[in-house]
Amino acid sequence: MRKTETHILSAAMHALAGEIVSEDGVASAAILEAGARLLEQSVEIKEWREQAAELAVALLSPNSEYTREVLKNYQERIEK
């Protein structure tokens, strides 16, 4: 089975949230929030993968200026 792309799934959840009818609106709100969180997490995961790849390249050449710069940037991010 093929996986649906995250942005399509999120859009479907947004549309579904508009169709769900409940007295208090909790079901619609939960579906809407879940779709938004999927998108947020998808972006974060993409950023982490890019950072991991960058760090891996830097660690493969430990004595380079590039490595020192990448590691310095990561240390600054961690300290914030």
Helices and strands as residue ranges (DSSP letters): H 6-19, H 26-60, H 65-79
